[in-house]
Amino acid sequence: MIKHIVLFNVKSENKDKNKIKIVKELESLSVKIKELVFLEIGTNFSERKSAYDIILLSHFKTITDLDSYKNHPEHIKVVQKIMPYIEKSAVCDYEIN
């Protein structure tokens, strides 16, 4: 099983409104990409300075499936839609047995 985690910090202008938009866009991927086994999106409630605003947690059967997801036209569309609202992001991909 491959796990793909992305953390997002949203720009401060219209932050709450834009977080809702981003979550909606990310959630739409679950029905559009067959390689996606599991998708969970969460918004942070911690007030720590090191905290990110949004997390995407997804699972794939293989690294090839993860690569297909990354290059899927629907994923690319969502990335293009949300990037104007993103201040920074962090990614971690790993495999579990």
C-alpha positions in Angstrom: 0.0 0.0 0.0 1.3 3.5 -0.9 0.3 6.4 1.2 0.4 10.0 -0.2 0.1 12.9 2.2 -0.1 16.6 1.3 -0.2 19.5 3.7 -1.4 22.9 2.6 -1.2 26.4 4.1 -3.7 28.7 2.6 -3.0 32.4 1.9 -4.4 34.7 4.5 -6.7 36.7 2.1 -10.2 35.2 2.3 -8.7 32.2 4.1 -11.8 30.6 5.4 -13.7 30.9 2.2 -10.7 29.6 0.2 -10.2 26.6 2.5 -13.8 25.6 1.8 -13.1 25.8 -2.0 -9.9 23.8 -1.7 -11.5 21.1 0.3 -14.4 20.8 -2.2 -12.0 20.5 -5.1 -9.8 17.9 -3.4 -12.8 15.8 -2.4 -14.0 15.8 -6.0 -11.0 13.6 -6.9 -12.4 10.6 -5.1 -14.9 9.8 -7.8 -12.8 10.9 -10.8 -9.6 8.8 -10.4 -10.0 5.0 -10.3 -6.4 4.4 -8.9 -7.4 6.3 -5.8 -8.2 3.6 -3.2 -8.9 6.0 -0.2 -9.1 9.7 0.1 -9.5 11.8 3.3 -9.4 15.6 3.5 -9.2 17.4 6.8 -9.0 21.0 8.1 -6.7 21.8 11.0 -8.0 23.1 14.3 -4.6 23.5 16.0 -3.4 27.0 16.7 0.3 26.0 16.6 2.5 28.2 14.4 3.9 25.1 12.7 0.4 23.7 11.8 -0.8 23.5 8.3 -4.4 24.4 7.3 -5.5 21.3 5.2 -4.3 17.7 4.9 -4.9 15.3 2.1 -4.4 11.7 2.9 -4.7 9.1 0.0 -3.9 5.5 -0.5 -2.9 3.6 -3.7 -2.1 0.0 -4.4 1.2 0.7 -6.2 3.7 3.4 -6.9 2.5 3.2 -10.5 -1.0 4.0 -9.4 0.3 7.0 -7.5 2.1 8.2 -10.6 -1.0 7.8 -12.7 -2.9 9.9 -10.1 -0.3 12.6 -10.2 -0.5 12.8 -14.0 -4.3 12.3 -14.3 -6.0 15.2 -16.1 -8.5 15.6 -13.3 -5.8 15.9 -10.7 -3.9 18.4 -12.8 -7.1 20.5 -13.1 -7.7 20.5 -9.4 -4.0 21.5 -8.7 -4.4 24.4 -11.2 -7.6 25.5 -9.5 -6.2 25.5 -5.9 -2.7 26.7 -6.4 -3.6 30.4 -6.5 -4.9 30.0 -2.9 -1.9 28.0 -1.6 0.9 29.7 0.3 3.0 26.6 0.8 2.7 22.8 0.8 4.5 19.7 2.0 4.4 16.2 0.6 5.2 12.7 2.0 4.9 9.5 0.0 5.7 6.2 1.6 5.0 2.5 1.4 3.6 0.2 4.0 3.5 -3.6 3.9 
